[in-house]
Amino acid sequence: MITITPTITLEDSDIEMQAIRAQGAGGQNVNKVSSAIHLRLDIPASSLTQEVKDTLLNTKDSRISNEGVFVLKAQNSRTQEQNREDAIVRLKAWIKSATKKQKPRRATRMSRAVKARRGEAKKQQSVRKSLRKKVDI
């Protein structure tokens, strides 16, 4: 059981991890050892609540396939175990950030004094620029 928040939990059987070879430089070791991890989470088939599933599926993320499978690649560390832990931490962070409720924006108004100061500043700038023009003789 993976606890993301006090109200959101995920079963271990919902995520599938597969070891693959990491990309990039690393010498002979990178060519022999499968240390990178592909983490797959089938969102529609997971044990998450329907509200959380809908929120995750509606996020604009290129790591979500058309079928609703979230794929995460972890290859920062040299060992497979560290990459597994990194993948789970990143999955938790992604779910937490995607389900976080945003505060509604409250419209504000500029005060009359601010509008007056802004108008004065614009007039001064206009005068300054008009003084840079060529003078007619």
N, C-alpha and C positions, 0 to 999 in steps of 0.2 A: 504494500500500500504506500503510495507516494502522496504526501500531504503538501498541497500547493498553498492553500490558505485554510483557515479554520473551517470554512464551509465547502471548499473544493478539494476533493481527493480523487486519485486516479489509481486504478488497479495495476499491479505489476504486469498482468497478462495483457493489458491494453497496448503496451509498447513492445515493439520488436526491435532488437538491436542486432546488427550484423557487422562483423569485422571485415574491413576492406583495406586495400593497400593505400597508404597516404600518398598525396601528390607532392611534387616539389623536390628540392634538393635534400640530400640526406646521406648520400654515399651508398655503400653496399647495403646498409641496414634497411633503407627505405624500399629496396627492391626485393627483400626477402621476407620481411615481417609485415603482417596485416595489423597495423596498429590503429588505423583510423576506424571510426564507428559511424555507421548509418543508423540513425534512430528513426523509426517509423511509428506514427500514431494515426490510426484510422479513426478520425473524429466521429463520424456517424455511428460506428460500432463500439465506441468507447463507453465506459461506465459513468461518464460525466452527465450532469443534468442537461435536459433539453435546452434550457436557456443558455447555458455555457456553450453547448455545441453550436447553437445558432450564432452566438457572438463570435466564436472562433472561425466559423465558416464564412462569416461576413467580413472578416478582416482582409485588407488588401495586402496579401503576402505571397510572394512568388514561390515560396516553399510548400504551398498547399496545392495539390493536384486537383484536376477537375472532379475526381472521385471523392475528394475530401480527405486525402491522406497527407499528413504533414510529415515532411522528410527533413531531417536535420543532420548535417555532417560535422563531426567533431574530429579534428586532426591536429590540434595545437600541441599536444604532449607527445612524448616519445613512447609512452607505454599505453597499452590498450585499456588498462584499468582506469588510468587518469582520464583518458578520453571518454570512457563510459560515464564517469562521475561528471565530467564537464558537460556532456550531452544532456544528462538529467537536470543539472543546474540550469542550463540554458532553456530547456523545455519548461521548467517551472517558471522562469523569468518571463518567457514568452506568454504563457497562459495567464500569469498574474497581470502583465501589462495590457493584454488584450481584453481582460475582463474588468479592468479598473474603470469605474464610473467617472466620467468627466463632469466637473461642475458646470452648471448652465451659466452662460455669459450674461452679465447684467449690463444693459446699455447705460452709458453715462453721458452727461451733457456738459459742454464747455460753459464756463461761467461768462457773464457779460464782460468782466474785467479782462479775462484771458483773450476774448475776441478782440477787445479794444487794443490790447498790447500787440496782438498779432497783426492787426491792421496798421498800427503805427510802424511796426518793424518793416512791413511790406512797403509802406510809403517811403521810409528812409532808404530802403534798398533801391527803390525806383529812382529816387533823386540821385543817389550815388551812381547808378548806371547811366542816367541821363547826362551827368557831368563828364562822362568818359567819351561822349560823342564829339564829332568834329564840330568846331565852331564856325558858323557862317559869317563871313566878313563882307 
